[in-house]
Amino acid sequence: MSTIGTIDRPATHDPMKQAPMQPTHSEPLGSATPDTRTIGASDSRQNRTREMQLIPEALARAHLHDQLRDADGQRRALRLAAARRMQRRAERASLRARRALAMAVMQ
């Protein structure tokens, strides 16, 4: 029984016998080195190493994007809450002014 190797446990450690890495269609454009069809597995292994080195950068970029989106949402929520507070305060002041005017006219 022959088992197919994984990245962690390759079937062989000889780079010349390993299959070249194929690009996935799910990753965005420009996220890794462009697909260059080279002959020889050592170039492919070098390409795989470069892609693996770029993975933490892509993860950090995505994490930062999520944090910025969350912070923007929190800022909007705080602004909305402050605007509602000010609106209620203005409505109460308006009612006080109407009452004061009514009292002044009544006397």
C-alpha positions in Angstrom: 0.0 0.0 0.0 1.5 3.3 -1.1 0.3 6.4 0.7 0.4 9.8 -0.9 2.5 12.3 1.0 1.4 15.6 2.6 3.3 18.8 3.0 4.2 17.9 6.6 5.2 14.3 5.7 6.2 14.2 2.0 6.4 10.8 0.2 10.0 11.6 -0.7 12.4 14.3 0.5 14.1 14.5 -2.9 12.9 17.8 -4.4 13.5 16.5 -7.9 10.9 13.7 -7.4 8.1 15.9 -5.9 5.3 17.2 -8.0 5.2 20.9 -8.7 2.7 23.0 -6.7 -0.4 24.0 -8.6 -2.0 27.4 -8.0 -5.5 27.4 -6.4 -8.3 29.3 -8.0 -9.7 30.4 -4.6 -6.8 32.7 -3.7 -7.0 36.4 -4.8 -4.8 37.7 -7.6 -1.4 39.0 -6.5 -1.5 37.2 -3.2 1.5 35.0 -4.1 4.1 34.7 -6.7 2.8 34.4 -10.3 2.4 30.9 -11.8 5.5 30.3 -13.8 5.7 26.9 -15.5 9.3 25.9 -14.8 10.9 22.6 -15.4 12.3 20.9 -12.4 11.0 20.3 -8.9 13.6 22.4 -7.1 12.2 25.6 -8.7 8.7 24.5 -7.6 9.9 23.9 -4.1 11.4 27.4 -4.0 8.1 28.8 -5.2 6.2 26.9 -2.5 8.6 28.2 0.1 8.0 31.8 -1.1 4.3 31.3 -1.0 4.4 29.9 2.5 6.5 32.8 3.6 3.8 35.2 2.3 0.9 33.4 4.2 1.5 35.2 7.5 1.5 38.5 5.7 -1.8 37.7 4.0 -3.3 36.6 7.3 -2.1 39.7 9.1 -3.5 41.9 6.3 -6.9 40.2 6.6 -6.9 40.5 10.4 -6.1 44.2 10.2 -8.9 44.7 7.6 -11.3 43.0 10.0 -10.2 45.1 12.9 -10.5 48.3 10.9 -14.0 47.3 9.8 -15.0 46.5 13.4 -13.6 49.8 14.7 -15.5 51.7 12.0 -18.7 50.0 13.0 -18.1 50.8 16.6 -17.5 54.5 15.7 -20.7 54.6 13.8 -22.6 53.1 16.7 -21.1 55.6 19.2 -22.0 58.5 16.9 -25.6 57.3 16.5 -26.0 56.9 20.2 -24.6 60.4 20.8 -26.9 61.8 18.2 -29.9 60.2 19.8 -28.9 61.5 23.2 -28.5 65.0 21.9 -31.9 64.7 20.1 -33.6 63.7 23.4 -31.9 66.5 25.2 -33.0 69.0 22.6 -36.6 67.7 22.7 -36.6 68.1 26.5 -35.3 71.6 26.2 -37.9 72.5 23.7 -40.7 71.2 26.0 -39.3 73.3 28.9 -39.2 76.4 26.7 -42.8 75.8 25.6 -43.9 75.4 29.2 -42.1 78.5 30.2 -43.7 80.4 27.3 -47.1 79.1 28.2 -46.6 80.1 31.9 -45.5 83.5 30.8 -48.6 84.0 28.6 -51.0 82.7 31.2 -49.9 85.2 33.9 
